[in-house]
């Protein structure tokens, strides 16, 4: 296992690997840990200065992992065994190898893997990260009743499954067998740590795609960032001072981690919530109706876990929702929905979905537009609203019935690294509860308006005191994976 390096060694690493810092240095930032600090007054009087420049060969992308596999046979065997599943898996395997595997400084060695700039840089990465997947079981109890409770449990189950697969592959490769099954074996905790590094530090670059960029990942988030990063035409990554921004000597230099992330996503990926930038949004997972004979077919053609996103516009009480699947969920054969199993020229079979005799399989994400011209459109809309009402109500009830653990208000909820998990989760709980209540009010208004529609009343055979039967929604055990 690589041992941590003190941050004051970083300038030596940058010099040896052609990483240029100009006007900034890595230092301690109060309440945040490490971050970039201006070492002189910075202005844009003569254009935006380049504060940091990282060469292309130091950027860790899926392409870079592939290039590395060409010169290191042992790593290539592991990578090919895992099946090149995703850029995330490729990069995580690379990080894990350089974190736990021995190396000798050159390719072709029988003693270890080939070293790269990341072999040393990984020693600067923190071993304690406040992302919930690294919390203790007791600390994760704080998440009860929030949208992250099942999401984190699902993520942990995924990490265990991935690690088990890794061990299966490694069992047949002598070099990796000793690392995965030996006395000081790589553990699922190591895999979870590498995943946390990836989620909290990965960027999406225009050309390189999902990548980890050394040194740039030291920059902290701010709701008013004074710097930004970009990828140049030749693959370098640079950090620039924002136009019309300044930073006095000693000021922190920050970037934005993105304004389109919900509070739950921020906590899941970074271990903190910035209320000023967090999108007021909650994501829930919807199960098809248990009584629906077409339920499995609907989920199959949709092709992914059905999500409901509730979003509130900042500064207002207006809540909107987005869920393409719910329109497909709320129609059936008597409405004009049909599934057909078609055979192609190669002899393969494919399940296709038809609406009013039109094949809409390729337009399933726009199913709402298909039902808008139907005579029963208002009836379908009522079904949809009723399903969403019951889903939101179930989540609200879960929030209310989940008592806040005592440690949330106790010093024991403060992580060794300084993160107050109790306070952070209390913020998440407050934001989600408020959003769910507004969503319930909004959906109730929509339902009331739809019940006044003539075609709805005729369809339901409503009298003044007649009952309304509406479908029920179910919350699944599966929650969205924010990585």
Residue pairs with C-beta under 8 A, 6 or more apart in sequence:
1 99
1 100
1 184
2 98
2 99
2 100
2 119
2 122
2 123
3 123
4 123
4 124
4 127
5 120
5 123
5 124
7 26
7 34
7 124
9 124
10 26
10 124
10 215
11 21
11 25
13 19
13 117
13 120
13 121
13 124
14 20
14 21
14 215
16 117
17 55
17 58
17 117
17 121
17 214
18 55
18 58
19 52
19 53
19 54
19 55
19 58
19 214
19 215
20 50
20 52
20 53
21 51
21 52
21 215
22 49
22 50
22 51
22 52
22 53
23 38
23 39
23 40
23 42
23 49
23 51
24 36
24 37
24 38
24 39
24 42
24 51
24 52
24 239
24 253
25 36
25 37
25 39
26 34
26 35
26 36
26 37
26 215
26 218
27 34
27 35
27 36
27 37
28 34
28 35
29 35
29 37
29 220
29 252
31 418
32 220
32 252
33 126
33 417
33 418
34 218
35 218
35 219
35 220
35 252
35 253
35 254
36 51
36 52
36 218
36 219
36 220
36 227
36 239
36 252
36 253
36 254
37 250
37 251
37 252
37 253
38 247
38 248
38 249
38 250
38 251
38 252
38 253
39 249
40 249
41 246
41 247
41 248
41 249
42 49
42 51
42 241
42 245
42 246
42 247
42 248
42 253
43 241
43 246
44 241
44 242
44 243
44 244
44 245
44 246
48 240
48 241
48 242
48 243
49 240
49 241
50 238
50 239
50 240
51 227
51 239
51 240
51 241
51 253
52 215
52 216
52 238
52 239
53 236
53 237
53 238
53 239
54 213
54 214
54 215
54 216
54 236
54 237
54 238
55 236
56 234
56 235
56 236
57 64
57 117
58 117
58 118
58 213
58 214
59 205
59 208
59 211
59 212
59 213
59 214
59 235
59 237
60 91
60 94
60 95
60 118
60 211
60 212
60 213
60 214
61 87
61 91
61 205
61 208
61 209
61 210
61 211
61 212
62 87
62 90
62 91
62 209
62 210
63 208
63 209
64 208
64 211
65 79
65 90
65 91
65 93
65 94
66 90
68 75
68 94
68 114
68 116
69 75
69 76
69 79
69 80
70 76
71 107
71 108
71 114
72 107
72 113
72 114
73 108
74 113
74 173
74 175
74 176
75 93
75 94
75 97
75 113
75 114
77 173
77 175
77 176
78 93
78 97
78 169
78 170
78 173
78 176
79 90
79 93
81 169
81 170
81 172
81 173
82 89
82 93
82 165
82 166
82 169
84 90
87 209
87 210
88 198
88 202
88 210
88 483
89 162
91 198
91 202
91 210
91 211
91 212
92 191
92 194
92 195
92 198
93 166
94 118
95 118
95 122
95 194
95 197
95 198
95 212
96 186
96 190
96 191
96 194
97 113
98 113
98 115
98 116
98 118
98 119
98 122
99 122
99 190
99 193
99 194
100 179
100 186
100 190
101 112
101 113
101 179
102 111
102 112
102 113
103 109
103 112
103 113
103 114
103 115
103 119
104 111
104 112
104 115
105 115
106 114
106 115
107 114
108 114
117 214
118 214
121 214
125 197
125 201
126 417
127 193
128 134
128 415
128 416
128 417
129 193
129 196
129 197
129 200
129 271
130 270
130 271
130 272
130 415
130 417
130 419
130 421
131 196
131 199
131 200
131 267
131 268
131 269
131 270
131 271
132 139
132 140
132 143
132 148
132 152
132 267
132 268
132 271
133 152
133 155
133 156
133 159
133 192
133 195
133 196
134 192
134 193
134 196
135 142
135 421
138 405
138 407
139 407
139 413
139 415
139 421
140 149
140 152
140 153
141 405
142 404
142 405
142 407
142 408
142 413
142 421
142 422
142 425
143 149
143 152
143 425
144 402
144 403
144 405
145 398
145 399
145 400
145 401
145 402
145 429
146 264
146 399
146 425
146 428
146 429
146 432
147 264
147 282
147 283
147 284
147 395
147 432
147 479
148 264
148 267
148 268
148 428
148 479
149 402
149 479
150 285
150 477
150 478
150 479
151 264
151 268
151 479
151 480
151 481
151 482
152 268
153 479
154 477
154 478
154 479
154 481
155 268
155 481
155 483
156 192
158 481
159 188
159 191
159 192
159 195
160 188
162 191
163 188
163 191
166 180
166 191
167 180
167 181
169 176
170 176
170 177
170 179
170 180
170 181
171 177
171 180
171 181
179 185
179 186
180 186
195 483
197 212
198 212
198 483
199 268
199 269
199 270
199 482
199 483
200 269
200 270
200 271
201 212
201 217
202 210
202 211
202 212
203 210
203 211
203 212
203 213
203 216
203 229
204 210
204 211
205 211
205 213
205 231
205 237
206 231
207 231
207 235
208 231
208 235
213 229
213 237
216 229
216 237
216 239
219 227
219 229
219 239
219 253
219 254
219 255
220 252
220 254
220 255
221 254
221 255
221 256
221 257
221 270
221 272
221 274
221 277
222 252
222 254
222 255
222 256
223 256
223 274
223 276
223 277
224 254
225 242
225 254
225 255
225 256
226 241
226 242
226 245
226 246
226 247
226 251
226 253
226 254
227 239
227 240
227 241
227 242
227 245
227 253
227 254
227 255
228 239
228 240
228 242
228 255
228 256
229 237
229 238
229 239
229 240
229 255
230 237
230 238
230 240
231 237
232 238
239 253
239 255
241 247
241 253
247 253
256 277
257 266
257 270
257 277
258 277
259 277
259 279
260 279
261 269
261 277
261 278
261 279
262 278
262 279
262 280
262 281
262 282
262 283
263 273
263 275
263 278
263 279
263 280
263 281
263 427
263 428
263 431
263 432
264 282
264 283
264 428
264 432
264 482
265 482
266 272
266 273
266 274
266 278
267 273
267 424
267 425
267 428
268 482
268 483
269 482
269 483
271 419
271 424
272 419
272 424
273 424
273 427
273 428
273 431
275 427
275 431
278 431
279 311
280 311
280 312
280 313
280 314
280 431
280 435
281 309
281 310
281 311
281 312
281 435
282 309
282 310
282 395
282 432
282 435
282 436
283 307
283 308
283 309
283 310
283 479
283 480
284 307
284 308
284 310
284 391
284 392
284 395
284 475
284 479
285 305
285 306
285 307
285 308
285 475
285 476
285 478
285 479
285 480
286 306
286 307
286 308
286 323
286 325
286 326
286 329
286 387
286 391
286 473
286 474
286 475
286 476
287 306
287 473
287 474
287 475
287 476
288 295
288 298
288 299
288 306
288 329
289 295
289 329
289 471
289 472
289 473
289 474
290 474
292 298
292 329
292 332
294 332
294 333
294 337
294 339
297 339
297 351
297 353
298 325
298 328
298 329
298 353
299 306
300 351
301 328
301 339
301 351
301 352
301 353
301 361
301 364
302 324
302 325
302 328
302 364
303 364
305 476
305 478
305 480
306 323
306 325
306 326
306 329
307 323
307 325
307 480
308 321
308 322
308 323
308 326
308 388
308 391
309 321
309 322
309 323
310 319
310 320
310 321
310 392
310 435
310 436
310 439
311 319
311 320
311 321
311 322
312 318
312 319
312 320
312 435
312 438
313 320
317 438
317 441
318 442
319 435
319 438
319 439
319 442
321 388
321 439
323 388
324 364
324 365
324 366
324 367
324 368
325 367
326 384
326 387
326 388
327 367
327 368
327 370
327 371
327 380
327 384
328 337
328 353
328 364
328 367
329 387
330 380
330 383
330 384
330 387
330 471
331 337
331 355
331 371
331 380
331 383
335 374
335 376
335 380
336 355
336 356
336 357
336 374
337 353
337 354
337 355
338 353
338 354
338 355
338 357
339 351
339 352
339 353
339 354
340 351
340 352
340 354
341 349
341 350
341 351
341 352
342 349
342 350
342 351
342 352
343 349
343 350
344 350
352 359
352 361
353 359
353 360
353 361
353 364
354 360
355 367
355 370
355 371
356 370
356 374
358 370
360 367
360 370
363 370
371 377
371 380
374 380
375 455
376 455
376 459
378 450
378 453
378 455
378 456
379 455
379 456
379 459
379 460
381 446
381 450
382 447
382 450
382 451
382 456
382 470
383 470
383 471
385 443
385 446
385 447
385 450
386 447
386 470
386 471
387 470
387 471
387 472
387 473
388 439
388 443
388 473
389 440
389 443
389 444
389 447
390 470
390 472
390 473
391 473
391 474
391 475
392 436
392 439
392 440
392 443
393 440
394 473
394 474
394 475
395 436
395 475
396 433
396 436
396 437
396 440
398 475
399 429
399 432
399 433
399 436
404 426
404 429
407 413
407 422
408 421
408 422
408 423
408 425
408 426
409 422
410 422
413 420
413 421
413 422
413 423
414 420
414 421
414 422
415 421
450 456
451 457
451 462
451 468
456 462
460 466
460 468
462 468
